[in-house]
Amino acid sequence: MNFSLNNIILDVSILGIFVLAAFSIKPLMNLIKNKNNALNNARLTNKQKRIDQREIFVLNLLEQAAKYIVALVAQNPAYSLSERFTVARNYLLSIADKHGMQFLDTTINGLVESAFQNYKNNIGGDIHTQVHDDTKQRVYLDNNDNNDQPSQHKPH
């Protein structure tokens, strides 16, 4: 066997490359794995943002639809209070279903209840019933003298 200095240097160099590669592959693989995970997380985050924006859009749509349907069913005297609530709730569920979204019952019920309270307190309640405004001056016409109502603007 002829051991020359060049052969020994070559063998040690090749061995060194293998040792260096063995020690650097694991950190390199971890670096690639971490980068890949970061990219996947970024994709998932963007997907979640799209889902969140879509959910917010549908919730805003449901809020507007609740105001519409509550005003509509409140003017229908054929419905009882529980029927009005059920009709409004089913209407909102159908809209959510058309958009491929599902919400908790408490969310849908809350939207309907909020719309009913808004309608009752801010819009004047049931529009199909006559709203009495007591701030207007009342004028009574006396056709006979037996009327117990006070007379205003009675001709003298």
NORNORHU-V615846 format. One record per pair of residues at least 6 apart in sequence whose C-alpha atoms are under 7 Angstrom apart, sorted by the first residue. I is the first residue (numbers start at 1). GAP is how many residues later the second one is. Records with the same first field share a line. If there is no record, write none. Layout:
BEGIN
I->GAP ; GAP
END
This chain:
BEGIN
58->38
62->30
63->48
65->27
66->22 ; 26 ; 45 ; 46 ; 49
67->48
69->19
70->18 ; 45 ; 46
71->48
73->11
74->10 ; 52
75->51 ; 52 ; 53
88->24
89->19 ; 20 ; 23
96->6
119->6
139->13
140->11 ; 12
141->10
142->9
END
